[in-house]
Amino acid sequence: MADRLAEDGWRELGYKYINIDDCWSAKQRDGAGQLVPDPKRFPRGIKALADYVHSRGLKLGIYGDLGTLTCGGYPGTTVDCVEQDAQTFAQWGVDMLKLDGCYSSEEEQAEGYPKMAKALNATGRPIVYSCSWPAYQGGLPPKVNYTLLAEICNLWRNYGDIEDSWDSVLSIVDWFSAHQDVLQPAAGPGHWNDPDMLIIGNFGLSYEQSRSQMALWTVMAAPLLMSTDLRTISPSAKEILQNRLMIQINQDPLGIQGRRIVKEKFHVEVFLRPLSQAASALIFFSRRTDMPFRYTTSLAKLNFPDNTVYEVQDVYSGKIISGLKTGDNFTVVINPSGVVMWYLYPMVQPWCLVRQQGPGGGVHPLIL
């Protein structure tokens, strides 16, 4: 899989982490109490794997669990083992840790997740830290302290695991939208809400639904973590996941998470994400299952600034619309379970006049 990331154009687009999930370890720790990899799956060990991944210009992620056992029944990282396991991961050359929470109590999680953050930092190795803590506490205040999470975790799972189905994608979108007033301010550069993996390229989503998940995760400023076999991925799924403008929007330096701004009774929704340089991303999303739907609105109705002219690029088709004014009505045709996604930015005039104080108290035009 590392070879496919390196050789098929993924790495250059920013897909640089290859992450091992649960069930990678042996069933028991060794005599020194250290985690050890399954000798059949990893006969040369994790360090050799990390070295190879690094040689391809990639980074390696690994899974742990703050409990007596992992969710799959393998040795967990109890609170007393946190520092030892952090050091082990660092010695192996791991670049990212996802720490789950099966078989642990609320008290153990409250102690263990911050403790692991300190332990990882103490290794001296930069290791991205993904916490499942809020998902085990219902995902919302007062049980979840997002201020603390942003201080100790780089990303965190808020909600249940995604499944390979459209219903699962919709349930995640519904939960994130229902609680966006809490979740949106918590996200930003270095600390992200994680709605779970992209399931594009598997079996549960249609082509339109795959485009929708990619667009919605992008506007939610979600980490783009794929869960598919890159050796057999279809050309259409690959095209969706490698959309350059989509990835540019997802990786916007402001790091502002988008919001649902319109929910129509006829099952059309609009999502907005503010971007750098006064740009925006808009998604027109149809939950309808009958036929393509013609949706008419204007930027004014979506609360864009008055008296502004925009250039619009369709993120999937690449089509350009120049000169769209805030007050202009427009119509988008949205396929069932599909999206139309726009990248909008204010049009820059070729020149503008600035009245500048000149010698002798007069004014003269300055061309910028």
N, C-alpha and C positions, 0 to 999 in steps of 0.2 A: 504493500500500500504506500509506503514511503517513496518507492520508485515512481509510482503513478503521480503522486503529488509533485515530485521533482521534475518529471519528464513530460507531463501532459498539460502544462500551463497553469496549474493550480498555485504553485509556490509564488510565481510572479504576481499573482493577483492578491496575495496576502494569506492564502490558506497554508499556514506554516506549522500548525500543531497537529501531531498525530497522537491520539489519546487512547490509552488502554483502559478499558472499563473493568468491572468486577471479574473475579475468578482467575486472576493472573498468578496468584501465589500458590505455594504448597499449602496443604491442609494444616500444617503445624509450623510454628516458629522453630528456629534452630536452637542448639544448646545454649547459645548466648542470648537467646530471647529476641533475635532479629528476624524480621520478615525475610523470606526467601522465595524466589520465583519457582513456579512449577518446572521441574527439570525436563519434563517432556515438551512442554510448550516453549520454554526458553532455555534450551540446553547450555547456551553460552552466557546466560544471565542478562539482567536488565542493563548493566553497564555497557556490555558489548552492543546491545540494541541501541542504547542512547548514542553511543559513539557512531554507529552507522547512520542513524537518523541525522545527527549533527553533520556528518560528512556530506549529506545531501542538501545541506542548507535549511534543515527543518528543526523542529523542537519536539521533545517527547513529553507527553503528559501521562500521568498514572492515577489510579483510583485508590482511595483509602476509605475507611469507615470509622467514625468515632463511636465505637461500641465494642462489645465482646466479640461479635462476629460481623462480617460484611453482610449485605443484604442477600448475597448468594451463599452464605454459610462458611466463608473463609476467615482466617484470623483478622480480627479488627484491631483498631488502634485505641485501646483504652487510655484514659487520661494519664495514667502513669507511664505509658509508652510513647506519648506524643513527642517528646524531645528526641528519643532514640530513633523513632521512625523518620522524623524530619531530617535527622543527620544521615540516615540510610539513603533517603531519596536524593539528598544533595550529593552524597558520595557516588551514587549511580549516575549522576548527571541529568536528573529529571528537571524539566523546565516548567511543569504545571502539575498541580495536585487538585483533584476533586475529592473533597472529604464529605462522605455521606453520613447518615445518622441512624441507621438501623441498629437495633439492640442497644440503645443508649437512652438514658433518662433526660428529662428537662434540665436537671441540675448538672448532669455530666456535660450536656451540650453547652450550657451557659459557662462552664469552666473550660471545656476542652477546645471550643472553636477559637476563642481569643488566645488560648495557650498555644495552639498550633500556629497561629499567625506570628507570634513572638518567636517560636522555635524555628520557623522557616526563615525569618529575617536573621536570626542568630547564626544560621549556617553560612551566611555570606554569599550564598548563591541566589540569584534572582529566580524565584519560583512563583508563577501565577497561582493564586489561591482561590479556588472555587468552593464555596460553602453551600451545603444543603440545609443549613440550620433553619432559615425561615420557613421552608417547606414543611418542616416537622412541627412548627408552631402556628400553623394556619396562615402564614404569609402576611399578617396584618398587625398593626399596633392594637392594643398596648403590649401584646406578647412579643412582637417583633420590634426591635429598636433599629431603625434604618440608619440613624446617625452613627451608631456603633458599627453596624455592618460595613458602612462605607469606609470606616477607619481600619478595619481588620481584613476585609475580603475584597478581592478584585471583581468577582462576580458571584452571584448567589441564585440558587433555585428558590422560587417563591411558591410554586404550585406543584401539582402532581406530575408524574412522568408522562411524557408524550407517548402515544401509541401510533401504530402505522394506520391511521384512519383520519378521514376528514372530520368526523365528529370530535375526535380528540383535538385537532387543530382549532376547531370552532370553540370548544370549551375553554381552551387556553386564551384565545382572543377575547372571549366573553369575560373571563375573570380579570384579565389585565385591563380591559376597558372599564369594567364596573368599578375597579379600584384605582383608576389612573391618577386620581387626585393625591393618593398616598404614594403610589409607585413612581410616578414621573419625576417628582423632585428628588428622589433618592438616587437616580441614575446620573452618571456623568463620567468624564474621563478617569479611568482607573477603578471605577466601581459601577457595575452594571447589573440590572435585572436580567435574569436568564430564563426565558420561557421554554427552554429545552431545545433539543436538537432539530435540525432541518431533516425531514423525512423524504425529501425530494429524491427521486431515483429508486425508491423501493416499490411497493405494490399497492399502497393504500390510497394514493392520490391520483386523480386524473391530471391531464396536462394543465387545464385551467386552474385546478386546485393547487398544483405545484407552483404555478406563477403567483398565485395568491399568497401562499405561505412565505415565499421569498420576499415579496413586497411588504407584507405585514410585519415580518420579523425585521426587515430593514428599517421601516419607519418606527418600530418600537426600540430601535438602537440595540437590538439583541446581538449577542455574540453569534457569529455564523459558524456553527459547529455541525458539520455534515455527519449523517449516519447512513452511509450507503457504500456499496462495493464499487470503488473507482475502476476496478478491472473490467467490469461488465456494464457500467453505467450507459444509459441510452444517450444518443446525441442530443435529444430534446432536453433531457434533464441536465446534461452537462452545459448546454447553452444557457439555461436558466441560472444555474449556479455560478457561471462564469461571466455573467453580465457585468461589464466594466462600470457602467454608470451606476448600476444598482450598488455595487461594492463601494464605489466612491461616496455615494449617499450614506450608506451604512457607516462608513469610516469617517464621516464628517468631523473635523477637529473640534467643533463646539460640543459634540457629544450630548446634544439635547434629545431626550426621548420624545417621540411623537405622541399624539393624542387622537382619540376619536372625537370629531367635532360635530358630526351630524349623524343622526340615526333616524331614517325615514320609516314611516309605517309600512311602506311597500318594500321593505327588506333591502334597501340600499343604504350604505354607510360611507362616510367620508372621513379619512384620517389625514392629519397634517403633521409634518415634522419641520420645524425651523432649522435652517442650515446656515453655514457661514456665508459671508458676503451678501447678506440680505436675500439669499435664495431660500426656496422651500421645496419640500416634496409633498405631493398630494396623491392620495389613493382614493379612487372611487371603487367601492367594493360591493358586489351584488351577492346576496345570500339566496337569491331566487334560483329555482331549479327548472323553470319552465322554458324560457327563451331569452335571447339577448334583450336587454332593457335599455331604452333610450332615456338618459337622465339629463335634465336641463337645469342649469344653475348659472351663477356668475361668481366671480371672485369677491364681489361686494357682499353677496349673501354669505360668503365664507369668511367675512370680516378681514379681508385684505385691505391695505391702506388705499385711501381714495386717490384718484388722479395719478395712478401709476400705470405704466405700460410694461408688459412682461414678454419675454421670449419663453416659450414652452417647448420642452422636448419630451416626447413620449418615451419612457424608459425602456419599454420593450420593443417598440417598432422603430424607434429612432426618428420618427417624424417630427419636424419642427413647425411650430406655429409662432409666427412673429407678429408683434404688435397687438397682443391681447390686452385690452384695457380692463381696469377693475370693474367697470360697470357693464361690460359686454356680456350678454347671455351666450352660452355655448352648450352644446349637447355632446355627451360621450355615450358610446354604445358599449355596454358591459355584458360580457358573456355570463351565462349561469355559473355560479360559484367562482366567478372570475374577477379580475381587476382591470382598471385602466390606471396607470401610474404616470404622473407627470413630475418633471423637474422644472421648476420655474425660477427665473431670475430677472430682476429689473433690467430693462434695456438701457444700455449706456449710449448716450448720444455721442456722435463723432467729435463734437466739441461743445463747450458751453461758455457763456460769457459771465465773468465775475466783475462786478463794478469795484474797482480798486482806487483808493485815494492816490492821485498823481501829484507831481510837483506843482506848486502854486495853488493847491486846493482843488484843482480840477479832478475829473475822473477819466479813466481810459479803460477800454475793454482788455482783459487779459485772457488769451486763449489757452485753455488747459488741454 
